[in-house]
Structures are given as structure tokens and as C-alpha cells.
């Protein structure tokens, strides 16, 4: 076989290999494993795990059961879209009948802003959810919002900050389920060979300030 035919053959094999990988990626790759362990006095467990991935998505299932009957099963799915974000769901059920589920998502606006949300639901129907967003305002400042709700009781946090020449500062305000608010302002200023840290905390019934200068 001459050199040109040999090169053509290598190129053909390479092309077929790339095509096979692309086809496998499009169809998704699945990995499965299971194990069983036996110990003294009847101790041991059976375990299984399965994961499928492809095109940015993932689904998995796993289970564990001991010889005494304890254990759990779990399912998880995640979907991701380029330029949009990801969302996922997870559910867990124990052999005793308890269960909980979790839904979460994260997305970006393409300009440095990120939004996240999570909701957890328990066996008794109780829920806990958290949502928030962070924005880079493009002028050296940033802002963040977050709220958490547990069984209809909501607490929230807002924060903002930024830096200019010679100083940086931030402000955080927390509001509890009963409407009580606590805010804290912090700043750092430097110049003339010294650095000054200042903070002020204000609550429903009090206010406190402190500062320190390092030279």
C-alpha cells in the first residue's frame, strides 16, 4: 500500500470515529453499576446506580437497601440549555415511606446577572423555597436580592455595594417573617497612608456604630 492510500485510510477511520462519538453524544451515554456486600450476622447491603448523560442533560437513579430492610431510592433529572440555564428535579423515598423532593433552577441574563430558585417539599407537604438574583450594574456597583419562604413565613435579604476611587461600601438589609428589619452599612476608605473601616447596624430598637483606623 502506498503512502497516499495509507493516509486516506487513516483519515477514513478518523472520520468514522468522530461520527461514532457524535452519534453517541446525541443519543446519550448510560453508565450502570450495582454491588452487593454481605457481612457477619446477616449484615450487608445491595446498591445500584444508573446515570445517563447527553446534550447537556442528565438523569440518574440510585437505590440502597440493607439486609435489615433500611434504605432509599432517589431519582434526579437535569436539563440545560446553552445561553439560558439549567433546571433540575430530585426526589428521594426511604423504605420507611418518608419522601422529599427538590426543584431548582439557575439562569443568566448574559450581562453578569444570575437568578436562582429552589423549592423543597417534605413528606408532610411542608415547603421551603428560596429565590434570588444578583446583578452587576456595569458601573462598579452590584446588587443582590434573596427571599426564603418556609410554610408561608417569608424572610428576605437585599444587598448592594460598590467601589469608587479610594473607598468601597456595602449595605445589607434583612427582613424577618414578622416584618422586623435589621440593616448594616459597611465602608472602607483609604488615603494618606491610612485605612478606615466603618460600620453601622440598625435594628427595630437599637442602633450601633463602630470604626477603626489603621495607619
Buried (B, 14 or more C-beta within 10 A) or exposed (E): EEEEEEEEEEEEEEEEEEEEEEEEEEEEEEEEEEEEEEEEEEEBBBBBBBBBBBEEBBBBBBBBBBBEEEBBBBBBBBBBEEEEBBBBBBBBBBBEEEBBBBBBBBBEEEEEBBBBBBBBBEEEEEBBBBBBBBBBEEEEBBBBBBBBBBEEEEBBBBBBBBEEEEEBBBBBBBBEBEEEEBBBBBBBBBEEEEEBBBBBBBEEEEEEEEEEEEE
